[in-house]
Amino acid sequence: MRCPYCGESETKVVDSREITDQTRRRRECEKCSKRFTTYERVENLDLNVIKKDGSKQAFDSQKIKQSIIKACAKRPITLEEIDRLVEYVEYKVKSFKTGEVSTAKIGAEVMKKLAKLDKVAYLRFASVYKDFKNIQEFEEEISKLEK
């Protein structure tokens, strides 16, 4: 692992923690003594996502993370909370025990967690995911949230 600060390849692991299906490692550079964090996870390449148009592509948790980050922009939500949400969704998707999962199921899992985390971020995500066409659809979603 190369140091992101000086490029040195000699680093030592200072701390390791298991987080769901990945390992978080705190590292220290042998040359510049700066610390940084890395994450290790077993890559699961056999999961495909079925998109709305019927096409298929490999599951990529980074796409989910990017959409959640957009929904959470300028909200009081930390990157760690977003990472935990993505980990949860990835865990749920992989637990379906099929080689394919629809974007509808992925979106439903994200919205379930976002509704508990932040209502505004939930509405932002839902507006794109559910493709709201007018203000009435927003109002209906807000009234569902209030209940």
C-alpha positions in Angstrom: 0.0 0.0 0.0 1.5 3.4 -1.0 1.3 6.4 1.2 -1.1 8.9 -0.4 1.1 11.8 1.0 4.6 10.9 -0.2 4.1 7.7 -2.3 6.3 5.5 -0.1 5.4 1.8 -0.4 6.6 0.9 3.1 3.7 1.4 5.6 2.7 -0.4 8.8 -0.7 -1.3 10.1 -1.5 0.5 13.3 -5.0 -0.7 13.9 -7.5 -3.1 12.2 -11.2 -3.4 12.6 -13.8 -5.7 11.0 -16.8 -3.7 9.7 -19.6 -5.8 8.2 -18.0 -7.4 5.2 -14.8 -5.4 5.1 -11.6 -4.6 7.1 -10.7 -1.1 8.1 -7.0 -0.6 8.5 -5.3 2.5 10.0 -1.8 2.7 8.5 1.3 4.8 9.1 3.9 5.7 6.5 7.4 4.6 7.4 8.9 7.6 5.6 6.8 10.6 6.5 5.0 9.2 9.6 1.6 10.4 8.3 -1.5 8.2 9.0 -4.2 7.1 6.6 -7.1 4.6 6.4 -7.6 1.8 3.9 -10.5 -0.6 3.5 -10.3 -4.2 2.3 -13.2 -6.2 1.1 -13.8 -9.4 -0.8 -14.9 -8.5 -4.2 -18.1 -10.2 -5.3 -18.3 -10.1 -9.1 -21.2 -12.4 -9.7 -24.0 -9.9 -8.8 -25.8 -8.2 -11.7 -28.3 -5.3 -11.5 -31.4 -5.3 -13.7 -32.1 -1.7 -14.7 -35.5 -0.2 -15.5 -35.0 -0.7 -19.2 -34.2 -4.4 -18.7 -30.5 -4.1 -19.3 -28.0 -5.7 -16.9 -24.7 -4.5 -15.5 -22.4 -5.5 -12.7 -23.3 -4.4 -9.2 -21.3 -1.3 -8.2 -21.7 0.0 -4.6 -19.9 3.2 -5.6 -22.8 4.2 -7.9 -25.1 3.9 -4.9 -22.7 5.9 -2.8 -22.5 8.7 -5.3 -26.3 9.0 -5.6 -26.6 9.0 -1.8 -23.9 11.7 -1.5 -25.8 13.9 -4.0 -29.0 13.4 -2.0 -27.2 14.3 1.2 -25.5 17.4 -0.1 -25.5 20.2 2.4 -27.2 18.1 5.0 -25.8 17.3 8.5 -24.8 13.8 7.4 -21.2 12.5 7.8 -19.4 10.4 5.2 -19.2 7.7 7.8 -23.0 7.6 8.0 -23.2 7.4 4.2 -20.6 4.6 4.2 -22.6 2.6 6.8 -25.7 3.1 4.7 -24.0 1.8 1.6 -22.6 -1.1 3.5 -26.0 -2.0 4.8 -27.6 -1.8 1.3 -24.8 -3.9 -0.2 -25.2 -6.5 2.6 -29.0 -6.6 2.0 -28.6 -6.9 -1.8 -26.1 -9.7 -1.4 -28.3 -11.5 1.1 -31.0 -11.9 -1.6 -29.1 -15.0 -2.7 -29.7 -14.5 -6.4 -27.2 -13.5 -9.0 -29.5 -10.6 -10.1 -31.3 -7.8 -8.3 -33.5 -5.0 -9.7 -32.8 -1.3 -9.3 -36.2 -1.2 -7.6 -35.1 -3.4 -4.7 -31.8 -1.5 -4.3 -33.7 1.9 -4.4 -36.2 0.6 -1.8 -33.4 -0.4 0.6 -31.7 3.0 0.2 -35.0 4.9 0.8 -35.9 2.8 3.8 -32.6 3.8 5.5 -32.5 7.4 4.2 -36.0 8.0 5.6 -34.7 7.2 9.1 -31.4 9.1 8.6 -32.6 12.4 7.0 -36.1 13.3 5.6 -34.7 15.9 3.2 -32.1 13.6 1.8 -34.8 10.9 1.5 -37.0 13.3 -0.6 -34.1 14.2 -2.8 -33.3 10.6 -3.5 -37.0 9.6 -3.9 -37.6 12.5 -6.4 -35.0 11.0 -8.7 -35.6 7.4 -8.0 -39.4 7.6 -8.3 -39.1 10.2 -11.1 -41.6 12.7 -9.7 -43.4 14.6 -12.5 -45.0 17.4 -10.5 -45.5 19.0 -7.1 -48.4 16.8 -6.1 -46.2 13.8 -6.2 -43.8 15.5 -3.8 -46.7 16.4 -1.5 -47.9 12.8 -1.5 -44.4 11.6 -0.6 -44.1 14.2 2.2 -47.5 13.2 3.6 -46.3 9.6 3.7 -43.2 10.6 5.6 -45.2 12.6 8.1 -47.2 9.4 9.0 
